[in-house]
Amino acid sequence: MAQIIDGTAAARAVRAAVQREVEGFQREFGSVPGLATVLVGDNAASATYVRSKHKACAEVGIASHGHELPAHTTQEELLHLVHALNQQPHISGILVQLPLPAHLDTDAVIDAIDPDKDVDGLHPINQARLFAGREGLRPCTPLGIMHLIDHTGIEIKGARAVVTGRSILVGKPVAFMLLERHATLTICHSRTRDLAEEVGRADILVAAIGHAEMIRGAWVRPGSVVIDVGINRLPDKRLVGDVEFAAARERAGFITPVPGGVGPMTVAMLMQNTLTAARRQLHRAR
């Protein structure tokens, strides 16, 4: 039976480390990193996510600056705010909470963020830096996934890694991070022929395909590491991942639960990214 990878405990350890480093940052520079969040509209889930980010900032000593805009905010008004935040030296990182209202151009907003303040790692320049293997801010959820894989002690180098899902938020960036660490990589998706066979080859499986329990437990390679990124609500209100958890746990060596696996890591790595961005900006300014 697989060992459960406790994402909540791992995230707590990351936040504690960031808190210590923020204290050192303040001693060295006389200030603390600052994270600006931008929330447009009244999406309840988005508001909850933003509150969790501000709470995490308070816990680790990062200054948080919330900007809440009405749903009827124009593209010009939103871009004006982003450009203003780019120019403010006390703002180390900028996070525009997605999704935006339908009348706004998400790509244009992401493109407007200073890449060195793009703590979500979604700016095309940061995506290109990842593709090229160059230093840059990486997306938070993939960073958390890599941290959890490392937590198992498995050697990534030479391992057969299968990523199911190809989104810009998770699938593509985590695939390049695994490749960067010398894994032998396969990217699958909902239209992959014989998905079961591909999954069955994986020493490391990252499931981010976005369909409830699409990855059957019987497909999982015995002893493998299974990272389930999916969060799907069933008609009976239960939350499940993209992997059939109970059956997969019987075969895997390590597995993340849903909830309590990858989810907590995302905010923890946002805190780490904000600290990283602050350090780079101050060293560049010297």
PyMOL commands that set and color helices and strands:
alter all, ss='L'
color gray80, all
select helices_A, chain A and resi 7-29+44-60+75-87+106-112+115-117+124-132+140-152+171-180+195-200+217-219+245-249+263-285
alter helices_A, ss='H'
color red, helices_A
select strands_A, chain A and resi 3-4+34-40+63-69+93-96+160-164+184-188+204-207+225-228+232-233+239-240+254-255
alter strands_A, ss='S'
color yellow, strands_A
deselect
rebuild
show_as cartoon
